[in-house]
Amino acid sequence: MSRDGFEQDDRGARPLPPRLDPRAGRPAREDRSARADGAPSARRRNGRAATTARLIGGVLSVLLLATTGWGWYLGRVAEATVKRTDAIPTSGNQGHGQQSAMNLLLVGNDSRADLTKAQLAQLNAGKDSGTNTDTMILVHIPADGSRASFVSFPRDSYVQIPGYGWDKLNAAYAYGYNATPSSAPAADRESAGEQLLVQTISGLTGLQIDHYAEVDLLGFFKLSTVLGGVQVNLCKPVNDHWSGAHFPAGVQTISGADALKFVRQRHGLPRSDFDRIIRQQVFLAGVMRKLLSSNVAMDLGKQRQLVSAVAQAVTVDRNLDLMQLAQQMQSVTTGHIQFQTIPYVGDSSDSAGRYILKLKDLDTLHAFFAKLSADPATGQAAAAPTSAAPPATVAPGSVTVDVFNGSGTPGLAARAATALRATGYRIGATGNADAMTYTHTEIRYAAGDQALAATVAASFPGATTTQSTDPSQGTVQVVLGSDFTKVGQPVTASAPASTTTVEGEDARTAADTTCIN
């Protein structure tokens, strides 16, 4: 699908480094809204699981400052430049939903029809495989913006496609596209494919799909590069010649071509496509952590670059209001962004002997998505613990706290450490922070130390709590900001809170930085 032109005021081609630009020496294609005739090559509509990992990240660059003048300006820039498509059907898209909540279908498009042989070899991008879409994720955002749930759909899921019977999910777009006469405008054929895919997902989930968003391959490079790379964590080293993925074990920062290889790899992984789905979810989670960090929040130039990247990479339905999405999600935290895979039974084969993935029965799937989309205000099950559920805590004596002064007030770390020691905490290091310009007190903890962080947070009312790779396991860091006045009362140890979560496959949150395959 040829939806990847950089849509500037003059509809010119997007600027990219020559080593990453698959269109070097070739004229730019027109934007889809301007093409009224001629069908695109069928090869242009391939969407491997490699690409979804950059979609919402770009939009979040608008979310960060949605309520400020600068954020309003960036939001309007995004609204004016993002590409639009007629993807939402007027029928066959009914189901359970909550007023003002949002169900957004994300689709990946990494067509390689325009890449030269040399570029294909450089990126280990392989060949196009037709008009199938292989990356599909449903995002549910409740009306209060308290959380976001991402559910991935494996491409080989065996489903009923309206009007075509049982087939693999990634064939739905192709059916709609190819059923439209080749003499029809390109945009009409593409919209027909999108609408049939939306209808298929709606029937599968029992939900009404409100919005559609699609991302392209080149936008992936732009976004990951603007961010300065994304941090991932591998349990074991990988060396895959199919995707070109060659990475050591452990925590590392990847971007550009390496990021593409990371999310494309499936050969050599224990669960093949399932582990590739986890890769794309982890990369997307890393994008979100990066975007929600202070490094981006305080960098106006980077925000402008990110909005530009999203305008280049994303195609959305005609009615998606990016500013409304920004306002709806402005309070969500990484701990309340959950990723999972649709519940499935296991591997199987169809009547033609093709590999398929059997999903749970339709009643089970509908119940799963109804639970996932339940209104948090009603007290029904939510996809992630809500703020109403008290976090688990431990006894202060079992927590070691490092205290750093970023407030600019001399001696504040020592005074806070003394107060913490008096209430039972063990004190580790004290001293000045990396900068004396922190306006807000931060509590940082290692993966798995949520209970320790919750304990310390009770002594610093209003502080921001963030999972980080800075503190070692068992130690919580406190960085005092200029808002700090005094240490509050310590909490007493409590039993772990019972929380209800939606039971999908491989559930994890954006705050989870544990290693993956």
ChimeraX attribute file (.defattr): number of C-alpha atoms within 10 A of each C-alpha:
attribute: neighborCount
match mode: 1-to-1
recipient: residues
	/A:1	24
	/A:2	23
	/A:3	27
	/A:4	27
	/A:5	22
	/A:6	28
	/A:7	22
	/A:8	16
	/A:9	8
	/A:10	7
	/A:11	15
	/A:12	15
	/A:13	18
	/A:14	17
	/A:15	9
	/A:16	15
	/A:17	10
	/A:18	10
	/A:19	10
	/A:20	17
	/A:21	17
	/A:22	20
	/A:23	17
	/A:24	15
	/A:25	8
	/A:26	8
	/A:27	9
	/A:28	15
	/A:29	16
	/A:30	17
	/A:31	20
	/A:32	23
	/A:33	14
	/A:34	11
	/A:35	14
	/A:36	12
	/A:37	13
	/A:38	12
	/A:39	20
	/A:40	18
	/A:41	13
	/A:42	19
	/A:43	18
	/A:44	21
	/A:45	29
	/A:46	27
	/A:47	30
	/A:48	24
	/A:49	31
	/A:50	27
	/A:51	28
	/A:52	32
	/A:53	27
	/A:54	30
	/A:55	25
	/A:56	19
	/A:57	26
	/A:58	27
	/A:59	24
	/A:60	24
	/A:61	27
	/A:62	31
	/A:63	27
	/A:64	22
	/A:65	22
	/A:66	24
	/A:67	15
	/A:68	10
	/A:69	10
	/A:70	15
	/A:71	21
	/A:72	17
	/A:73	15
	/A:74	24
	/A:75	24
	/A:76	14
	/A:77	16
	/A:78	23
	/A:79	17
	/A:80	13
	/A:81	20
	/A:82	21
	/A:83	26
	/A:84	21
	/A:85	21
	/A:86	17
	/A:87	24
	/A:88	23
	/A:89	18
	/A:90	9
	/A:91	8
	/A:92	16
	/A:93	20
	/A:94	16
	/A:95	14
	/A:96	15
	/A:97	21
	/A:98	16
	/A:99	8
	/A:100	11
	/A:101	18
	/A:102	22
	/A:103	24
	/A:104	22
	/A:105	24
	/A:106	23
	/A:107	26
	/A:108	27
	/A:109	32
	/A:110	27
	/A:111	28
	/A:112	23
	/A:113	20
	/A:114	16
	/A:115	18
	/A:116	14
	/A:117	12
	/A:118	10
	/A:119	17
	/A:120	16
	/A:121	13
	/A:122	13
	/A:123	18
	/A:124	18
	/A:125	22
	/A:126	12
	/A:127	14
	/A:128	18
	/A:129	17
	/A:130	18
	/A:131	25
	/A:132	25
	/A:133	27
	/A:134	24
	/A:135	26
	/A:136	27
	/A:137	26
	/A:138	21
	/A:139	23
	/A:140	25
	/A:141	25
	/A:142	25
	/A:143	17
	/A:144	17
	/A:145	21
	/A:146	20
	/A:147	25
	/A:148	27
	/A:149	24
	/A:150	26
	/A:151	24
	/A:152	27
	/A:153	24
	/A:154	25
	/A:155	22
	/A:156	20
	/A:157	20
	/A:158	20
	/A:159	23
	/A:160	17
	/A:161	23
	/A:162	16
	/A:163	10
	/A:164	10
	/A:165	8
	/A:166	12
	/A:167	16
	/A:168	21
	/A:169	26
	/A:170	25
	/A:171	21
	/A:172	27
	/A:173	26
	/A:174	23
	/A:175	21
	/A:176	22
	/A:177	25
	/A:178	15
	/A:179	11
	/A:180	17
	/A:181	12
	/A:182	15
	/A:183	10
	/A:184	13
	/A:185	19
	/A:186	25
	/A:187	25
	/A:188	22
	/A:189	23
	/A:190	26
	/A:191	21
	/A:192	24
	/A:193	26
	/A:194	29
	/A:195	25
	/A:196	26
	/A:197	29
	/A:198	26
	/A:199	23
	/A:200	22
	/A:201	25
	/A:202	22
	/A:203	22
	/A:204	20
	/A:205	22
	/A:206	22
	/A:207	21
	/A:208	21
	/A:209	26
	/A:210	22
	/A:211	21
	/A:212	26
	/A:213	23
	/A:214	25
	/A:215	28
	/A:216	27
	/A:217	21
	/A:218	25
	/A:219	28
	/A:220	27
	/A:221	24
	/A:222	24
	/A:223	26
	/A:224	26
	/A:225	18
	/A:226	16
	/A:227	20
	/A:228	14
	/A:229	20
	/A:230	22
	/A:231	18
	/A:232	22
	/A:233	18
	/A:234	18
	/A:235	13
	/A:236	13
	/A:237	13
	/A:238	18
	/A:239	15
	/A:240	17
	/A:241	12
	/A:242	15
	/A:243	21
	/A:244	21
	/A:245	24
	/A:246	14
	/A:247	17
	/A:248	14
	/A:249	15
	/A:250	14
	/A:251	15
	/A:252	13
	/A:253	13
	/A:254	20
	/A:255	21
	/A:256	21
	/A:257	20
	/A:258	20
	/A:259	24
	/A:260	25
	/A:261	23
	/A:262	24
	/A:263	26
	/A:264	24
	/A:265	27
	/A:266	22
	/A:267	17
	/A:268	14
	/A:269	14
	/A:270	10
	/A:271	12
	/A:272	13
	/A:273	18
	/A:274	17
	/A:275	20
	/A:276	22
	/A:277	31
	/A:278	22
	/A:279	24
	/A:280	25
	/A:281	28
	/A:282	28
	/A:283	27
	/A:284	23
	/A:285	29
	/A:286	25
	/A:287	26
	/A:288	25
	/A:289	22
	/A:290	19
	/A:291	24
	/A:292	19
	/A:293	13
	/A:294	10
	/A:295	12
	/A:296	17
	/A:297	15
	/A:298	12
	/A:299	10
	/A:300	15
	/A:301	9
	/A:302	18
	/A:303	25
	/A:304	19
	/A:305	17
	/A:306	28
	/A:307	24
	/A:308	23
	/A:309	27
	/A:310	29
	/A:311	26
	/A:312	28
	/A:313	29
	/A:314	27
	/A:315	23
	/A:316	22
	/A:317	20
	/A:318	14
	/A:319	14
	/A:320	16
	/A:321	13
	/A:322	20
	/A:323	21
	/A:324	13
	/A:325	18
	/A:326	23
	/A:327	17
	/A:328	22
	/A:329	22
	/A:330	19
	/A:331	13
	/A:332	17
	/A:333	20
	/A:334	19
	/A:335	19
	/A:336	22
	/A:337	22
	/A:338	24
	/A:339	27
	/A:340	23
	/A:341	22
	/A:342	23
	/A:343	20
	/A:344	17
	/A:345	10
	/A:346	11
	/A:347	12
	/A:348	12
	/A:349	12
	/A:350	14
	/A:351	6
	/A:352	6
	/A:353	8
	/A:354	10
	/A:355	15
	/A:356	20
	/A:357	20
	/A:358	19
	/A:359	21
	/A:360	15
	/A:361	12
	/A:362	14
	/A:363	11
	/A:364	13
	/A:365	19
	/A:366	20
	/A:367	13
	/A:368	19
	/A:369	22
	/A:370	21
	/A:371	17
	/A:372	26
	/A:373	27
	/A:374	20
	/A:375	20
	/A:376	21
	/A:377	12
	/A:378	8
	/A:379	10
	/A:380	12
	/A:381	19
	/A:382	25
	/A:383	29
	/A:384	24
	/A:385	20
	/A:386	19
	/A:387	9
	/A:388	9
	/A:389	11
	/A:390	15
	/A:391	19
	/A:392	17
	/A:393	23
	/A:394	20
	/A:395	17
	/A:396	21
	/A:397	12
	/A:398	14
	/A:399	22
	/A:400	21
	/A:401	28
	/A:402	21
	/A:403	26
	/A:404	26
	/A:405	28
	/A:406	27
	/A:407	24
	/A:408	17
	/A:409	12
	/A:410	12
	/A:411	12
	/A:412	23
	/A:413	24
	/A:414	17
	/A:415	14
	/A:416	21
	/A:417	24
	/A:418	14
	/A:419	16
	/A:420	22
	/A:421	16
	/A:422	10
	/A:423	17
	/A:424	15
	/A:425	20
	/A:426	17
	/A:427	18
	/A:428	14
	/A:429	13
	/A:430	19
	/A:431	16
	/A:432	19
	/A:433	19
	/A:434	11
	/A:435	11
	/A:436	18
	/A:437	14
	/A:438	18
	/A:439	14
	/A:440	17
	/A:441	22
	/A:442	21
	/A:443	24
	/A:444	25
	/A:445	27
	/A:446	22
	/A:447	18
	/A:448	14
	/A:449	18
	/A:450	20
	/A:451	19
	/A:452	23
	/A:453	28
	/A:454	21
	/A:455	24
	/A:456	33
	/A:457	23
	/A:458	17
	/A:459	17
	/A:460	23
	/A:461	14
	/A:462	13
	/A:463	20
	/A:464	14
	/A:465	20
	/A:466	21
	/A:467	22
	/A:468	18
	/A:469	13
	/A:470	12
	/A:471	17
	/A:472	13
	/A:473	13
	/A:474	16
	/A:475	22
	/A:476	29
	/A:477	26
	/A:478	30
	/A:479	26
	/A:480	30
	/A:481	23
	/A:482	16
	/A:483	13
	/A:484	21
	/A:485	11
	/A:486	13
	/A:487	18
	/A:488	15
	/A:489	14
	/A:490	18
	/A:491	17
	/A:492	11
	/A:493	13
	/A:494	14
	/A:495	10
	/A:496	12
	/A:497	12
	/A:498	11
	/A:499	14
	/A:500	14
	/A:501	15
	/A:502	19
	/A:503	15
	/A:504	20
	/A:505	15
	/A:506	14
	/A:507	18
	/A:508	23
	/A:509	22
	/A:510	22
	/A:511	21
	/A:512	18
	/A:513	22
	/A:514	15
	/A:515	14
	/A:516	15
	/A:517	18
